[in-house]
Amino acid sequence: MIKFLDLKAITEQYADEIREAAINVIDSGWYLQGNANKQFEADYAQYIGTQHCVGVANGLDALIWIYRAYIELGIMQPGDEVIVPANTYIASILAITENRLKPVLVEPDINTLEIDDRLIEQAITPRTRSILIVHLYGRCAYTDKIGELCNKYHLKLVEDNAQAHGCRYNGQRTGSLGDAAGHSFYPGKNLGALGDGGAVTTNDEALAECIRALANYGSQRKYVFKYKGRNSRLDEIQATILDVKLHHLDDDNKHRQQIAAYYYEHISNPLITLPRRLDDTQNVYHIFPVLCPERDRLQQHLTEQGIQTLIHYPIPPHQQECYKEWNDLSLPVTERIHQQELSLPISPVMTGAEAEYVTEILNGFTG
């Protein structure tokens, strides 16, 4: 079986470094909000290209705290609107509704699978306060037009960078393109912890200070609570593991890009559509998605030939039970993607021979 993602093998690449780093934390006797967190936050901020990084418990919290902080700082208020791609993972939208803000769903471009910047301006209203772009699948979602719209309408640009660690746009890392960005370090991400973890990056000092307090019960000083916060902290062991893996991230991404290049150059089945190929700097291939009208049969065909695949994601947010108020919406591009998307194996430990085999089996599919 060619695994979709072999986390054990990925971790084993750097096992000695990880063990040493974890033992150092254990021996230190300090397990929360210590030197390991400070070091990772400094290293990750430098890597992304921002002045501030705040470690939090997970990627969802990272996005929640960004919008909560904007509310606490008086920049937004409940009922304000946030434009968001309709085909994103539900966490992007949960972060908006958790803060009693209103998501405004905008269709993606079928060629890129990212938010269609041609449709954004018509979705802007007097209540719009932010655009949340999602670098889905590891592909850069930012465009110059999105930046221009944010400037024109004075909107906060927030990035969901959960799937795009190391991605760039014109030399600048995603996670530093907007006003703030949320990052997930879920184990399967390009930069993955051995548990949950997340972070916010920003150049806005007031925002960073507010988020740091919100994620620590609302406290900036021990036993003094400025905000009604929660406990959302990145623990020391996860922070030190992430710091180890951060130093290997670019090499891991290069390997993903090599596998993806082989797919792009050799997949030739007319039943299968690949998203528009981007310059490798703009895609770190967290996921390699293809579209196929016979997606379920294709997945079964690959499984029978020993190839593990996943679907990202079978049900779009507007058709989920938790958002009943959207169930009657018609979003045909989003719905097509969710009905046809299949994710092929891709990882830092996948071999060229495995990519060749996947391609051969894929090209042999007849529907």
N, C-alpha and C positions, 0 to 999 in steps of 0.2 A: 504493500500500500504506500503510495506517495502521499504523505500527510499534507493537509492544507497548510499547517503551520506547526513545526516541531519545536515546541517551547523548551523541551528538555535539552535538545541538541543545541539550540541557540544559547541557553544558559551555560552549557558545558564548555562553550568556546572560551569563556572568561571565568570559569569556575574558581580557579585558584585566586584570582584577584578579588572576586566577590566574597569568597570565604574569608580572606584576610581582612577585607574592609569590614565585614559583618562582625568578625571577632574583635576588631578594634573598638567597635561601638559597644559590644557586649562588655568588654573589659573596662570601658570607660565609666560604666555605671550611670550614664546619662542617656535617656532613651527618647526624650521629646524635646523639641525646641533647643537643640544644642548645636555643637560645632559642625556636625555632619549636615544639618539643615542649612546652616549659614554658608558652608562651603558649596553645597549643591546649588543653592539659590544664586550665589555669586557666579559660579561657573555657567549655569544655564542662562542667566541674564546676559553674560558676555557672549555666549554662543548664539543666542537669539538676536542680540543687538539692541537690548533695552537697558534702561537704567535700573529697573526694579524687577524682581521675581519674588513671588510669595508662594511658598509651598502650601498646599491644602490637601484634603483627604482624598479627592478624586476629581475627575474631569467635570462631572456635572456640577459639583460644588464650585469649581472655578468659574463657570459661567454664571451660576446663581449669584455668587458674591460680586461679580462685576456689575450686574444690573441692580443688585441690592445697594451697593455702594453709591451708584449714580443716584438712586432714590434718596439715600441718607444725606448725600451732599447737595440735594436740591436741584439736581440737573434733570431728573425725571420724576414722574409721579405715577401712581397706579392709574391705569387707563390709557397711558401713552402707548403708542404703537411701535413695534419693532418688525422690520421687514426681514424675512428669513426664507431660505429655499424650502420649497414644499417637499422635496425628496430627501431631506436630511434624516439622520437618526433622531429618534424622539427626544433624546437628551437636550438637543439644541432648543427645542420648543418648550420642554419642561422648565428650563431655566427662565424662560420668558414668563410663562403663566405662573410659576412659583412666586414671582414678584408682582403678580396682578397687573402685568403689562399685557398688551394685546398682540399676539403674533399675526402678521399679515403674510400669508403664504404666496410666494412667487415661484412660478414654474422654472425648471431648469432648461438649459439648451440641450437637446438630445445628442448633439455632437460632442459636447464636453462633459455632460452630466453635472455641471455646476450651474449655479444660479444664472439665469439669462439676464445680462445687464441691460438688454434692450427693453425689458419689461418693468424695470424697477421704478423709473420716474413716474409712470402712470399709477403706481401703487402708493406714492407719497401723498400724504394728507397733512393738514395743519397739526395733527396729533402725532405725526411720525417724529421719533426722536433718535432712532438708531437703525443701522443696517447690520445684521449679523450674517457674515459670510462664513461658509463652512468649507474648509479645504478637504472635501470628501474624497475618499480613496487614496489620499496622499497627493492629489492634484491641486495646484494653486488655483483658488477661486477668484483671487483679486484681479481687477482690471483697472486701467487708468480711468475708464468711464465711471466706475464705482467710486473711486477717489474724488472725481470731479463732482459727482452728485452729492457726496457727503459735504464737500466744501460749499457747494451752491446752496444747499438746504440746511447747513449747520447741523449735520447729523453725526452722532458718535458711530465710528466704525469699530465693531467688535469682531474678532476672529475666533472661530471655533477651530483650533489647531490640533484637535485630538488625534488626527490621523496623518499629520504632515510634518512631523519633527524633521528639520533639516531641509525642508523645501525652500526654494528661493523665488523671488520675482525681481528681475533686473539687479541681481546681486544681493538683494536684501532678504533676510529670512522671513518666512511667514511667522507670525507671532510678534512681528515688529512693524507691520505695515499699517495697522490701525491705531486706535486709541488704547485698546487693551485686547488681550487674547487669553483664552482659556485652553489649557493643555491637559490631556489625560495621559497617565502612565500605567494604564491597565496592562496586564502582562503581555497581551498580544500586540500592543502598539510597537511602532518602530523603535521607540525608546520606552521599554516596558519595565516596570518594577516586578518584584516577586510577590505582589499583592496589589492593593489599590494605591493610587496616588495621583496628585494633580498639581497644577500650578497656574498662577496668573502672571503674565508679563505685561509691563506697561512703562511708559516714560512719565506718567502722571504720578507725582509723589503723593499728593493728597489721596488719590484713588488707592494707591498701594497701602498707605497707612490705614485707611478705612477698612480695606479688605483684610489686612492683617489682624485688626481688632475684631472685626465681625467673625472671623474664623476662630477666634480665641475667646468665645463667650461674649464678645462685644467689649473686651477689655484692652485698653492700651497700657494700663498700669495695674499691677496686682490688686485685686479686690475692688477696683474702681471700674464701673461699667458705663461706658458712654452710649453703647448701642445694645439692643436686644439681639445678641448674636447666638452662635452655636459653636459646638466643638467640631472643628474641621481642620485637623492638623496632619501634616506629612510626618510620619515617624522617622526616627533617626536611621534605622536599619534600611528602610526603603530609600531614604535620601542618599545614603552612602553607596547603595547598590546602583542607583540611578547615576551617580557621579562616575562610577566605574564604567558603566555602559555608555555614558555620554561620550567618553573619549574614543569609543569605537563606532559611534553612530554613523559618521560619514562613510567609513569603509563598508559598514553593513548596507547602507543605502546604495552605494555603488554596486554592490553585488545584486541587489534587487533590480537596479537599472539594467544590468547586463542580462538578467533573466527576461525582463520586460522587452528589451531590444530583440531578443531571440523570438519572443512571441509575436511582436509586431512584424518582424521580417519573414516569419514562416507560417503564421496562421493564414490559411487561404480558403477556408470553407465559406461559400456564399451564404450559408444559413446563419453565419455568426458575424456580428458587427462589433468592431472595436471602437472605443471612443477616440476622438481625434488625438493623434500623438503630439505631445508637448515636448519642448526641449527638456532634456533630463534634469536640468536645474529646477524646473517647475513641477517635477513629479518625483516623489520618493517611493511611489508604488507600495503604499501600505496594503493596498488591495489591487489586484488586476481584474477589473470587471469586463465582462463581455455581455452582449445582448443577443438573445436567441428566442424567436417566437415559440420554439419547442423546448423551452428552458428545462422543464421537469424531465422530459425524455432525454435531453442532453446530459443532465446531471446523473440520471440512472445509467446511461451508457458509460460515462466516465467512472462511476462507482464500480460497475461490473468489470471494468478493466483495471481496477486497483488505483484509481485516482480520486482523492478526497477533495470535494469542493464545498463551498458555502454559498448561501444566498444573502446578499446585503441590499435590501431587507424585504421580506415577503409581503408585508402590509405597510402601506404608506401612513404617515401620521394622521392624515385627515380621514382615514377609514378605521382608525382605532376606536375602541369602545370608550376610552377615557376622554375622547374629544367628540362626543356624540353630536355636538352642535355643528360639526363640519362634515358629518357623514354623507350629506347630500351634495357636497361640493363636487364639481367636475373639474379634475385636473389631469387631462389626458396624457400629457408628456410624463408627469410624475407616475401616473398609473402604469404607463407602458414600461417605464424603467423597473418598477417594482415587480411587474409581471414577467419581465424577460431577463433580468440581471442574474448572472452567475459569476462567482468569484473563483478564479483559477489559483492553484498553488503558487505562492511566491514567497521567498524568505531569504535571509542571509545564509542559510545552510542548504538551500536547494542546489542540486548539481546541474550542470549543463546537460548531462544524459537524461536526467529527469525531465527537464524542460523539453528536450527533443521528443521524449516518449509522450508527454502530455499533448504536444503539438500534433504528433502523428495520429493519436487517438481522436483528437478534436477534429482534425481534417477528414478523418474517416467517417464521421457522423453523417448519416443521410436522412435523419428525421424520422 
